[in-house]
Amino acid sequence: MYAHVIQKTNRREGPIQLLAALIFGVALVLAQTITAHAKMPESFADLAESVSPSVVNITTSTTVAGVQSGPGPIVPEGSPLEDFFNDFLDRQDEGRRPQRSSALGSGFVISEDGFIVTNNHVIDKADEIEIEFYSGKRLEATVIGTDPKTDIALLKVESDQPLPFVPFGDSDAARVGDWVMAVGNPLGQGFSVSAGIVSARDRALSGTYDDYIQTDAAINRGNSGGPLFNTEGQVVGVNTAILSPTGGSIGIGFAMSSKVVTKVVDQLKEFGETRRGWLGVRIQDITDDVAEAMGLEKTAGALVTDVPDGPSKDAGMQAGDVITTFDGAEVSDTRELVRIVGNTTVGKAVRVVVIRDGNTETLKVTLGRREDAENTAVPAVAEKEADPQEKLMFGMTVSALNDELRTQLDLSDDDTGLVVTDVSEDSTAFEKGVRAGDLIVEAGQQRIETLKDFEARIDDAKEAGRKSFLMLIRRQGDPRFVALPLDE
């Protein structure tokens, strides 16, 4: 390519054009060379050799109670067959005695003094945990702490010699298309290496704090708890799950990002448990119709549906507030807010920006601890149908509260609002999940107690030119905003 450019310019161009062509040709050749080298590493051998001593196989043992297959025979006392059946039952008891069950997994050493990271499900309920190192050395491990919400566990072994370890990397720097390498104990085949790319980022499976890296590096049973490395030998994820109809790798694996893991590990190391921040509100995502009904400029933020006793209530937050910023970070949806709050230090005073009645307000909230709040029981409300005085609105039949309804729905004297007694199945309200037994506590972001209040809020929304009408409903104690079209 370079020679061709020279020949062409010598035939037709002057010195300046020739120089430009030469520069272009050199740049083109260099670009092609760089691209060729960037396409694929020549080998992962050096990387595998450097990190393998820090990756471990984990074998757990669990005592499983023996199972009796059915009722034993009954032999009359003094029968000639009594001794025979007693011997028979003794032999059967051997099979019903507690048995030992073993499981295999992976992990990796993160410090020379023997801290090891793995998945919680690898060591859950284990009586004994044995760590096998690349060198063949075996050590017993103890559990420092676990976090079922992110499926992370921190173990510790005692060693006479400093142990080889690997550092965490920045998972946020991992881009879709980057090369990664998984090391672990798949299907009992210890210290196995597989390579692939980052297929997707920020995947959520079922957990509140999920932040998974998706990869096509082969991950199978036994890889759980093992590290996912970048090409610098840094751990950017902990291999946790696969998506497969057969139970084997089909090229869709998930590793919990190091951004999440490092925070969990630090807390487990310091406290033996997690200590996540707690804002103390119930929230839901902002939908397009809810945003329109509230007059919001964009569909973003987290809509507060309830403020029980706790940090936010003490700070003056109200149901109907839209949280847009938390501690300086923009909030796009509820999932992001939960993650940001959970990663914030317990007891920290943070500034929370909310939109209330079209205006922006800043609240200062001192965070509580989520784990403490989750251990507090929340009374449930029984869901039952009622059939008192009724009026049809938006395809819903609603009624003002009375003593009979309070008893049927187990509501207190402090509860106010309208009860939904029936919902037409072809209505938008039914489509959006409104059901008989729901309690409408707010309409147009104002408290209501009577049918007259409800109708007045509808008229206010129409006069304001709204296309949708916002209601706050409660079902079994859980609040939720619902936006209904005013033209229905």
N, C-alpha and C positions, 0 to 999 in steps of 0.2 A: 504493500500500500504506500509506504514512504517513497520507494524508488519510482513508482508510477507518478506520484505527484511531482517529483523533480523533473522527470522527463517531460511531462505535460507543460510545466511552467517554462522550461528551457526553450520549448518550441514557440511559445506564444506570448510570454509576458516579459516585462522589464525587471530590473533589479529589485524594486520595491515590492512588486507583485510576487517575485520569487521568494523574497524573505518572508512575506506573509504566508505563502504556501508552505514554506519549510516549517514555520512555527505551528501552523495548523496541523501539518502532518505529524510532527513530534507529539503535539497535544493529543491527537487522535490515537496514536499508538499507545501512549501512556494511559489514556482513558480505557482503552480496550484491555490493557494489561491489568489495570487495577480492577476492572469489572470481572475479569476472568478469575483473579485471586479471591474476589469477594463472593463468588458464587458458592463455593463450598470449601471447607477446611480440607487440607491435604490428608489429615489424619487426626483422630481423637486420642491416639495412643499416649502422647505425652500428658494430656489432660487426665486421662483415666489412670495413668501410673501415679500421678501426683496426688490425686484425691482419694484413691481407693483405700489407703491405710486408715482414713478417717471414717469410712463407711462401715457399718456393722450389721451383722445378722442378729436378729432377736428371736429367741425361742422362749415361749411362755408355757407354764404348766398350771392347770386349774383342776381343782377337785370337783368332780361331778357326782352327784348323789346317784346311787344305784336305783334302778327301776324294777319294780316287781311286776311281772307280766300278768298276774291275776291272783284270785284267792287260792290259798293252798288247800290240800285235802284235809278232811276232818276224819280222824280215826278214834273210835271209842277207846277210852282208857282201859287198859288191860287186854286189848286185842292182841292176838299173836303177830299181827302185822305192825304193831306200834314201833318196835325197834327199827324195822325196815324203813318205815316212813320218816322216822326221826333222822336216820342217816341220809335219806333222800333230801329232806328239807335242809340239812346242814350243807349239803353240796350245792343246793340252790342258793343259799345265803351267800356263798362265795361270789356268785354272779351279781348279787344285789348290793354288795359292799361298794362304798364310794370308789370311783374310778378316776384315773388321772387322764386329763385331756391336754394335748399339746397344740400350739399354734405357732406359725412362723410370720415374721415381719422384718422390717428394715429400720434403720436409724442412722444417725451420724453424730460424731463427736464435735462439740462446739468450743471446748476449752481443754487445755492440757491437764487440768485437774479432774477431768472425767465426767463433765455434764454431757448428756446425750439427749437429742431430740428425736421423737418418733410420733406416731399417731396414737391418740387415746384408745381407739378401738383395737389397736394391736395388743395393748397390755391390760385392757379393761377386765377386772375381776380375776386377774392372774394372782396365783399364790407365790409363784417363783418366776423370776425373769433372768434369763441367762444371755449374756452378750458375747458374741463371737467376733473377734477382730480378724482383719485380713491376714495377720501373721499366724493365725490359728489359736492365739491366746483366748482364754475364756474367763469371764468374770461375772459374778452375781451383781445384779443391779437393784437399787431401791428407787421407789417412786417419790420424787420431790413434789410434784403437783400435776394436776390434769385440768384440761378445759374442754369439756364435751361440746361446747358451742362452736369451737373452731377445730375440734378433733385433734388437739395437740397435747402431748404429754412430755414432761421433763423428767429424765432419769439421772441417776448418779452411780458411778462405779468408783471403787478405791483401787488405785494402782501405785506400785512402788516407783514406777518410771513415768515421766511426763508422756502424755498420749498425743499422737498426731491429731490435729483438728482442722476444720475448715471454717472460713469466715462466711458470714451472710453478705449478700450483695443487695443492690437496690432493685427490687422487683419493678418499681415504677419506671425504671430505665429500660426494661425489657420491651422490645417492640415486636409486633406481629411480623413474623418472618425471621426473627433472630434464631440462631442455632442454640440448642440446649441439649444437655446430656443427663439421662437418668441412670442412677446406680442403685442397686438393691439386691433383693433376694427373691426374685420372681419364681413362683412355683417350687420353692425350695432349692433353686439353682443359685447358690450364693455368689455374691460379688459379680453380678452380671451387669453389663453396660449396654445401654441403647441410646440412640441419638435421634433427634428430630428437630422441629422448629416450634416456635411459639405460634399456635394456630389462632388464638384469640385471647383477649384480656378481659379482666373484670367480670368473669363468669360467676353467677350465683346458682347454687343448687337448692339447698333447703334451709340453710342457716341464716340467722340475722346478720352475722358479721362476715358472710362469705365474700371472698375476693380471690377467685381462682384464676390461675394461668392455665389455659387449655393448650395441650401439646399433642403432637402425633408421635412423639417418642414412645416406644413400646412400653406400656405399663400393665402388669398383670398382678394377680393375687400374690402377695408376698412382697411386692414393691412398696406396700403401704408404709409410710413413715420414712421412706428413703428420700435422699436429696435430689433436687433438680438443679443442675449446675448451668451457669452461663459459660462462655468460652474462656473466661478469666479464672475459672475454678472457684467461683463464689456461688453460694446457695441462694437461688432466687425463689425457690418454692419447695414445699414438702409434698411429695406424691401421696395423694389421698384417695382418689376414686377414679373409676373408669365408667364410661358409658358403653354398655355392650349387652346385646340380647343373649349372648352365649356364655358370658362370664369371662371371656378371653379378650385380649386387646384387639380392637378394630381401628386403632389410631385416634381415639378420642379419650384422652386422659386428663385429669385435673390435679393441679398442685396448688395447695394453699400458699398464697404469696408471702414472701419474706417480710413484707411490710406489716402484715398481720401477725406473723409468727414471732417476729422479734419482740413486739410489745407484749405478747402473751408470755413468752419465755422469760423476759425481764421480770414480770410480775410473779410468775411461778417461782423464780429463783429467789426473789426478795421476800415474798409473803407465803409461798406454798399454795396460793390460790389467785384467782383473778380479782381485780378491783376496778370495775368499769364505772365510768361516770353515768349519772342518772339525772335526766332533766325533769322527769315527773309529769309528763303529759301523754295523752293519747292522740295519735295523729293519723292522717290519711293523705294520700296523694291528691294533688290538684288536677282535676280533669278540665277539658276545654269548657264544658258547660258550667262547671263550678266556677271557673275563672270568670266567665261571662256574667254569671249571676252575682258575683261579688264585685264586678267592675275592675278586675285585675288586668294589668297591662300584658302579662304573659303567664303562661301555664307553667309555673315553677314554684318551688317552695314546699312546705309541709303545713297542712291545715290542722290546727288544733281542734280536736273534737271534745276533749274533756280535760279538766285540770283538777285532779284529786289533791288531797293534802300532800304537800311536798315542796320541793325547791321552787318550782315555777309558780305555784299558787302564792308562796311567800313573796315572790318577786312581782306579783300583780298580773301574771299572764291570765288570759281569758279564753274560753271556748270561742272559736270563730277567728282567732288571731292566725295570721299566716306567717310562719317563720321563714324569713328569707336569708338571714345571715346568722351564723353561730360562731362566736369567738373569732370573727374576722374572715371566716370561710363562707363562700356562697353556698346556699342549700338548693339543690335542684329537685330533690324528691325525698320521700320519707326514708328510703334505704340509706341514702347518703347521710342524712341527719343522724340516724341511729348509729352508724359507723363512726361519725365524727365525735358524737357525744361519748360513745363507749371508749374511744381512744383518749379521751380527755381525763386528766387527773381528778380523782375524787377530792372534793373540797375546794376546787378552784372556782374563783368568781369569774364568770364570763359574761360578755355582752351579747345579748340576743336581740336582733332587729326583727320586728314584726310589723305587718300591715294590719291596722285595726280601723274599721270604718273609713277606709280610703286614705288614712294617714299613716305615716311611718313613726313608730315609737321604738325606743331602745330600752331594754330591760336588763338589769344586772342580776344574774342567777348564780347562786352558789350551789354547785352540783352535789348531789347525794351519791350513794353507792347503789348500783343496779341490783347487785346480788342480795342486798338487804331488802330492797323493795320487792323483789320476786318472791321472797319468803313470807310476805304479808298476804294473807288470804283476802280475796275480793269476794264479797257476797254475791251470789247469783240471783237472778230474777226469773221466776218460772214463766214460761211462755204459754199463755192460754188464750183461747178465743173468747170474745165477749159479744153480746148482742143487745146494747142499750139503745137510747135515742141516737139516731144516726143522720149523717148528711153526706152526700156524694160529692167529692172534689178530686180532680185529677185521676179519676178512676179508682179512688180510695173511698171507702166508707169510714168516716171518722166520728168520734164521739167525745164529748167532754168527760173528764174524770168524775166518777162518783164513788161512793163507798163500796158498791158491789164490784166495780172494776178494780179498785185498789186491792180488795181481798183476792180476786181471781188472779191478778197479776203480781201479787205480793209486793205492792208498792207502799211506801211510807207516806205519812201525811205531808211530808215536805216535797214529795214529787208532784210536779205540775205538768200540764200539757194536754194533748189530745191523743186518744187511743185509736189506732187503726183497727177496725173490726172486720174489714173485708177489702180485698184488692182484686180488681178485674184482671184476669190473666192476659188480656190483650192491651193493657195499659202500659205506658212508659214506666210508671211507678213499679209495677210488677217486674218489668224487664230489668230495672235497676235494683231489685232485691228487696223492695218494701213488702212486708208481710203482715198478716193479721197478728195482733198482739204487740206491734211496734208502738212506741210512745213518741209522739212528735213533741219535742220540748221547746224548739225554736223554729221560727219562720221568718225569713228575711233578716236573719241574724238578730232577732229580738225574741225574748221569752214570750210564750203565749199560754193562756189558761182557758180560753173560751173559743167557741167557733167564730164569734164576732172578731176576736183578736186575729184569728187565722185569715179571715176574709179581708180584714183591714191591711194586713201585711201583703196580701196578693194585690190589692189595689195600689199600694205604695210602689210595688215592683213594676206594675204596669205603667204608672205615672212617670216612673224614672226611666222608662224606655227599655227595661230589661227584657231579654228574650227568655230567660230562665228564672226559676224561683227556687231559692235555697232553703232546705229544711234540715234541722238536726234531729235525728231520731235515736232512740235507745232501744236495744234489744238485749235482754238478759244482762243489763248493766253496761253493755258496750255501746259507746256512741259512734255515730257515723253521719257525715253530711251527704245529702242527696239533692241533686239539682233536677228539677222537672221543667219541661217547656211550658210557657204560659199560654201557648196557643192550643193546648190540648183540652 
